[in-house]
Amino acid sequence: MAWFRNYYRCVRCDHEWPDEWSCTCEDDCPDCGARHMTPYESDDLTTVIEPLGGEFIVRWSPETAEEHADYRELGRFATRAQAEGFVSLN
């Protein structure tokens, strides 16, 4: 399943916040409670590359993810370039 970090700005109080979900959906303002704010920007986080202990780990959010990304490791690589190459092939 796709995974996104959505960025919102409240039209009532101008509060800004990020939220992660499996789609680019509307959200309610956590500050004033205004409803149905549409994200003005979203980052696709379905597949991510994380540096860890000198390696680069490729993680993917599976179709079963609903309320959390529930990342699964797809591979470990010595360089970021290798990890990015792997991602581009899949």
DRENTORKOL-3810 file (N, C-alpha, C; in nm, 4 decimals):
REM DRENTORKOL-3810
@n.u->0.0845; n.v->-0.1171; n.w->0.0000; ca.u->0.0000; ca.v->0.0000; ca.w->0.0000; c.u->0.0891; c.v->0.1235; c.w->0.0000
@n.u->0.0454; n.v->0.2227; n.w->-0.0653; ca.u->0.1199; ca.v->0.3488; ca.w->-0.0645; c.u->0.1189; c.v->0.4077; c.w->0.0756
@n.u->0.2180; n.v->0.4873; n.w->0.1048; ca.u->0.2269; ca.v->0.5559; ca.w->0.2334; c.u->0.2729; c.v->0.6983; c.w->0.2089
@n.u->0.2066; n.v->0.7944; n.w->0.2702; ca.u->0.2347; ca.v->0.9345; ca.w->0.2445; c.u->0.2504; c.v->1.0148; c.w->0.3729
@n.u->0.3377; n.v->1.1152; n.w->0.3682; ca.u->0.3399; ca.v->1.2203; ca.w->0.4714; c.u->0.2728; c.v->1.3399; c.w->0.4055
@n.u->0.1582; n.v->1.3783; n.w->0.4600; ca.u->0.0799; ca.v->1.4897; ca.w->0.4074; c.u->0.1051; c.v->1.6138; c.w->0.4914
@n.u->0.1081; n.v->1.7286; n.w->0.4250; ca.u->0.1297; ca.v->1.8566; ca.w->0.4929; c.u->0.0037; c.v->1.9415; c.w->0.4789
@n.u->-0.0441; n.v->1.9916; n.w->0.5928; ca.u->-0.1702; ca.v->2.0645; ca.w->0.5978; c.u->-0.1501; c.v->2.2058; c.w->0.6532
@n.u->-0.2407; n.v->2.2939; n.w->0.6135; ca.u->-0.2489; ca.v->2.4293; ca.w->0.6700; c.u->-0.3970; c.v->2.4581; c.w->0.6905
@n.u->-0.4331; n.v->2.4909; n.w->0.8134; ca.u->-0.5724; ca.v->2.5167; ca.w->0.8477; c.u->-0.6180; c.v->2.6511; c.w->0.7902
@n.u->-0.7329; n.v->2.6504; n.w->0.7239; ca.u->-0.7864; ca.v->2.7741; ca.w->0.6670; c.u->-0.8506; c.v->2.8619; c.w->0.7747
@n.u->-0.8805; n.v->2.8047; n.w->0.8906; ca.u->-0.9424; ca.v->2.8822; ca.w->0.9985; c.u->-0.8374; c.v->2.9503; c.w->1.0876
@n.u->-0.7371; n.v->2.8752; n.w->1.1339; ca.u->-0.6418; ca.v->2.9303; ca.w->1.2317; c.u->-0.4989; c.v->2.9393; c.w->1.1798
@n.u->-0.4726; n.v->2.8941; n.w->1.0573; ca.u->-0.3421; ca.v->2.8987; ca.w->0.9926; c.u->-0.2391; c.v->2.8035; c.w->1.0542
@n.u->-0.2827; n.v->2.7130; n.w->1.1404; ca.u->-0.1939; ca.v->2.6128; ca.w->1.2002; c.u->-0.1465; c.v->2.5168; c.w->1.0900
@n.u->-0.0195; n.v->2.4770; n.w->1.0942; ca.u->0.0361; ca.v->2.3804; ca.w->0.9991; c.u->0.0775; c.v->2.2546; c.w->1.0733
@n.u->0.0576; n.v->2.1392; n.w->1.0088; ca.u->0.0962; ca.v->2.0123; ca.w->1.0686; c.u->0.1161; c.v->1.9065; c.w->0.9604
@n.u->0.2020; n.v->1.8076; n.w->0.9887; ca.u->0.2150; ca.v->1.6924; ca.w->0.8995; c.u->0.1365; c.v->1.5750; c.w->0.9577
@n.u->0.0983; n.v->1.4817; n.w->0.8731; ca.u->0.0336; ca.v->1.3597; ca.w->0.9178; c.u->0.0648; c.v->1.2513; c.w->0.8152
@n.u->0.0837; n.v->1.1295; n.w->0.8608; ca.u->0.1134; ca.v->1.0185; ca.w->0.7701; c.u->-0.0069; c.v->0.9263; c.w->0.7608
@n.u->-0.0345; n.v->0.8828; n.w->0.6366; ca.u->-0.1476; ca.v->0.7942; ca.w->0.6141; c.u->-0.1280; c.v->0.7205; c.w->0.4829
@n.u->-0.2151; n.v->0.6278; n.w->0.4530; ca.u->-0.2036; ca.v->0.5450; ca.w->0.3337; c.u->-0.2595; c.v->0.6121; c.w->0.2081
@n.u->-0.2998; n.v->0.7376; n.w->0.2187; ca.u->-0.3494; ca.v->0.8123; ca.w->0.1034; c.u->-0.3302; c.v->0.9615; c.w->0.1288
@n.u->-0.3557; n.v->1.0411; n.w->0.0283; ca.u->-0.3464; ca.v->1.1862; ca.w->0.0442; c.u->-0.4853; c.v->1.2390; c.w->0.0785
@n.u->-0.5296; n.v->1.2069; n.w->0.1986; ca.u->-0.6661; ca.v->1.2356; ca.w->0.2411; c.u->-0.6761; c.v->1.3659; c.w->0.3208
@n.u->-0.7982; n.v->1.4100; n.w->0.3396; ca.u->-0.8240; ca.v->1.5280; ca.w->0.4213; c.u->-0.8012; c.v->1.4926; c.w->0.5678
@n.u->-0.7763; n.v->1.5965; n.w->0.6491; ca.u->-0.7540; ca.v->1.5784; ca.w->0.7922; c.u->-0.8206; c.v->1.6940; c.w->0.8656
@n.u->-0.8441; n.v->1.6742; n.w->0.9941; ca.u->-0.9015; ca.v->1.7795; ca.w->1.0780; c.u->-0.7891; c.v->1.8481; c.w->1.1542
@n.u->-0.7999; n.v->1.9789; n.w->1.1706; ca.u->-0.6964; ca.v->2.0570; ca.w->1.2376; c.u->-0.6839; c.v->2.0154; c.w->1.3839
@n.u->-0.5643; n.v->1.9765; n.w->1.4276; ca.u->-0.5457; ca.v->1.9373; ca.w->1.5667; c.u->-0.5462; c.v->2.0571; c.w->1.6623
@n.u->-0.5381; n.v->2.1785; n.w->1.6082; ca.u->-0.5332; ca.v->2.2987; ca.w->1.6916; c.u->-0.6727; c.v->2.3531; c.w->1.7205
@n.u->-0.7523; n.v->2.3757; n.w->1.6156; ca.u->-0.8840; ca.v->2.4378; ca.w->1.6363; c.u->-1.0002; c.v->2.3452; c.w->1.6024
@n.u->-0.9730; n.v->2.2287; n.w->1.5428; ca.u->-1.0779; ca.v->2.1329; ca.w->1.5119; c.u->-1.1484; c.v->2.1531; c.w->1.3792
@n.u->-1.1060; n.v->2.2517; n.w->1.2993; ca.u->-1.1668; ca.v->2.2716; ca.w->1.1675; c.u->-1.1555; c.v->2.1426; c.w->1.0882
@n.u->-1.2600; n.v->2.1103; n.w->1.0134; ca.u->-1.2667; ca.v->1.9810; ca.w->0.9463; c.u->-1.2319; c.v->1.9891; c.w->0.7985
@n.u->-1.1856; n.v->1.8766; n.w->0.7470; ca.u->-1.1677; ca.v->1.8525; ca.w->0.6037; c.u->-1.0621; c.v->1.9421; c.w->0.5377
@n.u->-0.9452; n.v->1.9537; n.w->0.6012; ca.u->-0.8348; ca.v->2.0269; ca.w->0.5402; c.u->-0.7670; c.v->1.9349; c.w->0.4379
@n.u->-0.7458; n.v->1.9867; n.w->0.3193; ca.u->-0.6799; ca.v->1.9121; ca.w->0.2115; c.u->-0.5299; c.v->1.9368; c.w->0.2183
@n.u->-0.4470; n.v->1.8323; n.w->0.2012; ca.u->-0.3029; ca.v->1.8558; ca.w->0.2048; c.u->-0.2576; c.v->1.9459; c.w->0.0904
@n.u->-0.1660; n.v->2.0375; n.w->0.1215; ca.u->-0.1115; ca.v->2.1235; ca.w->0.0166; c.u->0.0129; c.v->2.0613; c.w->-0.0467
@n.u->0.0662; n.v->1.9569; n.w->0.0176; ca.u->0.1834; ca.v->1.8856; ca.w->-0.0349; c.u->0.1876; c.v->1.7481; c.w->0.0294
@n.u->0.2470; n.v->1.6508; n.w->-0.0404; ca.u->0.2610; ca.v->1.5158; ca.w->0.0138; c.u->0.3929; c.v->1.4556; c.w->-0.0321
@n.u->0.4554; n.v->1.3796; n.w->0.0568; ca.u->0.5759; ca.v->1.3030; ca.w->0.0238; c.u->0.5361; c.v->1.1564; c.w->0.0140
@n.u->0.5768; n.v->1.0906; n.w->-0.0929; ca.u->0.5516; ca.v->0.9476; ca.w->-0.1079; c.u->0.6561; c.v->0.8717; c.w->-0.0265
@n.u->0.6120; n.v->0.8046; n.w->0.0783; ca.u->0.7013; ca.v->0.7286; ca.w->0.1670; c.u->0.6783; c.v->0.5789; c.w->0.1562
@n.u->0.6242; n.v->0.5341; n.w->0.0435; ca.u->0.5979; ca.v->0.3917; ca.w->0.0273; c.u->0.7271; c.v->0.3119; c.w->0.0348
@n.u->0.8313; n.v->0.3609; n.w->-0.0306; ca.u->0.9637; ca.v->0.2992; ca.w->-0.0244; c.u->1.0611; c.v->0.4041; c.w->0.0272
@n.u->1.1362; n.v->0.3683; n.w->0.1317; ca.u->1.2319; ca.v->0.4623; ca.w->0.1905; c.u->1.3693; c.v->0.3967; c.w->0.2003
@n.u->1.4717; n.v->0.4804; n.w->0.2009; ca.u->1.6093; ca.v->0.4354; ca.w->0.2208; c.u->1.6582; c.v->0.4987; c.w->0.3504
@n.u->1.7015; n.v->0.4147; n.w->0.4432; ca.u->1.7467; ca.v->0.4629; ca.w->0.5739; c.u->1.8921; c.v->0.4235; c.w->0.5971
@n.u->1.9767; n.v->0.5203; n.w->0.6318; ca.u->2.1141; ca.v->0.4849; ca.w->0.6690; c.u->2.1150; c.v->0.4226; c.w->0.8083
@n.u->2.1940; n.v->0.3175; n.w->0.8254; ca.u->2.2036; ca.v->0.2522; ca.w->0.9558; c.u->2.3372; c.v->0.1802; c.w->0.9661
@n.u->2.4222; n.v->0.2268; n.w->1.0552; ca.u->2.5485; ca.v->0.1589; ca.w->1.0823; c.u->2.6362; c.v->0.1373; c.w->0.9607
@n.u->2.6456; n.v->0.2341; n.w->0.8732; ca.u->2.7307; ca.v->0.2221; ca.w->0.7558; c.u->2.6655; c.v->0.1534; c.w->0.6369
@n.u->2.5415; n.v->0.1110; n.w->0.6531; ca.u->2.4668; ca.v->0.0494; ca.w->0.5433; c.u->2.3477; c.v->0.1368; c.w->0.5081
@n.u->2.2839; n.v->0.1051; n.w->0.3961; ca.u->2.1620; ca.v->0.1738; ca.w->0.3548; c.u->2.0541; c.v->0.0674; c.w->0.3375
@n.u->1.9482; n.v->0.0793; n.w->0.4166; ca.u->1.8427; ca.v->-0.0211; ca.w->0.4198; c.u->1.7226; c.v->0.0297; c.w->0.3398
@n.u->1.6751; n.v->-0.0528; n.w->0.2475; ca.u->1.5550; ca.v->-0.0203; ca.w->0.1712; c.u->1.4371; c.v->-0.0853; c.w->0.2425
@n.u->1.3377; n.v->-0.0019; n.w->0.2756; ca.u->1.2165; ca.v->-0.0498; ca.w->0.3422; c.u->1.0954; c.v->-0.0125; c.w->0.2568
@n.u->0.9923; n.v->-0.0977; n.w->0.2642; ca.u->0.8727; ca.v->-0.0813; ca.w->0.1827; c.u->0.7483; c.v->-0.1038; c.w->0.2684
@n.u->0.6469; n.v->-0.0213; n.w->0.2482; ca.u->0.5196; ca.v->-0.0348; ca.w->0.3190; c.u->0.4296; c.v->-0.1303; c.w->0.2404
@n.u->0.3944; n.v->-0.2450; n.w->0.2976; ca.u->0.3172; ca.v->-0.3461; ca.w->0.2240; c.u->0.1690; c.v->-0.3093; c.w->0.2101
@n.u->0.0989; n.v->-0.3840; n.w->0.1252; ca.u->-0.0432; ca.v->-0.3614; ca.w->0.1015; c.u->-0.1269; c.v->-0.3766; c.w->0.2275
@n.u->-0.0776; n.v->-0.4516; n.w->0.3258; ca.u->-0.1523; ca.v->-0.4761; ca.w->0.4487; c.u->-0.1468; c.v->-0.3579; c.w->0.5459
@n.u->-0.0618; n.v->-0.2589; n.w->0.5189; ca.u->-0.0512; ca.v->-0.1422; ca.w->0.6077; c.u->-0.1813; c.v->-0.0632; c.w->0.6039
@n.u->-0.2275; n.v->-0.0239; n.w->0.7206; ca.u->-0.3498; ca.v->0.0549; ca.w->0.7263; c.u->-0.3300; c.v->0.1811; c.w->0.8081
@n.u->-0.3085; n.v->0.1675; n.w->0.9374; ca.u->-0.2929; ca.v->0.2853; ca.w->1.0224; c.u->-0.1466; c.v->0.3225; c.w->1.0454
@n.u->-0.0553; n.v->0.2327; n.w->1.0100; ca.u->0.0889; ca.v->0.2562; ca.w->1.0235; c.u->0.1575; c.v->0.1993; c.w->0.8993
@n.u->0.2714; n.v->0.2556; n.w->0.8652; ca.u->0.3416; ca.v->0.2108; ca.w->0.7443; c.u->0.3812; c.v->0.0638; c.w->0.7508
@n.u->0.4149; n.v->0.0122; n.w->0.8702; ca.u->0.4504; ca.v->-0.1284; ca.w->0.8884; c.u->0.5590; c.v->-0.1730; c.w->0.7899
@n.u->0.6667; n.v->-0.0934; n.w->0.7822; ca.u->0.7733; ca.v->-0.1176; ca.w->0.6851; c.u->0.8340; c.v->-0.2565; c.w->0.6964
@n.u->0.8661; n.v->-0.3132; n.w->0.5799; ca.u->0.9369; ca.v->-0.4411; ca.w->0.5687; c.u->1.0706; c.v->-0.4146; c.w->0.5003
@n.u->1.1742; n.v->-0.4787; n.w->0.5488; ca.u->1.3063; ca.v->-0.4620; ca.w->0.4881; c.u->1.3136; c.v->-0.5395; c.w->0.3571
@n.u->1.3582; n.v->-0.4708; n.w->0.2510; ca.u->1.3754; ca.v->-0.5358; ca.w->0.1208; c.u->1.5207; c.v->-0.5677; c.w->0.0901
@n.u->1.6136; n.v->-0.4922; n.w->0.1511; ca.u->1.7542; ca.v->-0.5183; ca.w->0.1244; c.u->1.8448; c.v->-0.4198; c.w->0.1950
@n.u->1.9730; n.v->-0.4599; n.w->0.2070; ca.u->2.0774; ca.v->-0.3755; ca.w->0.2672; c.u->2.1877; c.v->-0.3570; c.w->0.1641
@n.u->2.2382; n.v->-0.2339; n.w->0.1573; ca.u->2.3368; ca.v->-0.2009; ca.w->0.0551; c.u->2.4507; c.v->-0.1203; c.w->0.1157
@n.u->2.5675; n.v->-0.1321; n.w->0.0566; ca.u->2.6865; ca.v->-0.0637; ca.w->0.1069; c.u->2.6831; c.v->0.0866; c.w->0.0776
@n.u->2.6156; n.v->0.1258; n.w->-0.0307; ca.u->2.6109; ca.v->0.2675; ca.w->-0.0664; c.u->2.4670; c.v->0.3108; c.w->-0.0951
@n.u->2.4422; n.v->0.4406; n.w->-0.0811; ca.u->2.3102; ca.v->0.4954; ca.w->-0.1138; c.u->2.2792; c.v->0.4739; c.w->-0.2620
@n.u->2.3817; n.v->0.4889; n.w->-0.3469; ca.u->2.3624; ca.v->0.4711; ca.w->-0.4909; c.u->2.3129; c.v->0.3294; c.w->-0.5225
@n.u->2.3673; n.v->0.2295; n.w->-0.4548; ca.u->2.3220; ca.v->0.0922; ca.w->-0.4766; c.u->2.1775; c.v->0.0760; c.w->-0.4319
@n.u->2.1436; n.v->0.1341; n.w->-0.3182; ca.u->2.0056; ca.v->0.1258; ca.w->-0.2673; c.u->1.9097; c.v->0.1960; c.w->-0.3629
@n.u->1.9479; n.v->0.3133; n.w->-0.4124; ca.u->1.8628; ca.v->0.3859; ca.w->-0.5073; c.u->1.8472; c.v->0.3086; c.w->-0.6371
@n.u->1.9542; n.v->0.2422; n.w->-0.6817; ca.u->1.9466; ca.v->0.1592; ca.w->-0.8011; c.u->1.8490; c.v->0.0439; c.w->-0.7825
@n.u->1.8510; n.v->-0.0162; n.w->-0.6681; ca.u->1.7575; ca.v->-0.1256; ca.w->-0.6365; c.u->1.6129; c.v->-0.0747; c.w->-0.6389
@n.u->1.5909; n.v->0.0393; n.w->-0.5777; ca.u->1.4560; ca.v->0.0982; ca.w->-0.5735; c.u->1.4058; c.v->0.1287; c.w->-0.7142
@n.u->1.4921; n.v->0.1818; n.w->-0.7978; ca.u->1.4499; ca.v->0.2203; ca.w->-0.9333; c.u->1.4139; c.v->0.0988; c.w->-1.0189
@n.u->1.4658; n.v->-0.0181; n.w->-0.9854; ca.u->1.4343; ca.v->-0.1400; ca.w->-1.0610; c.u->1.3037; c.v->-0.2040; c.w->-1.0159
@n.u->1.2582; n.v->-0.1679; n.w->-0.8989; ca.u->1.1371; ca.v->-0.2312; ca.w->-0.8428; c.u->1.0177; c.v->-0.1421; c.w->-0.8474
END
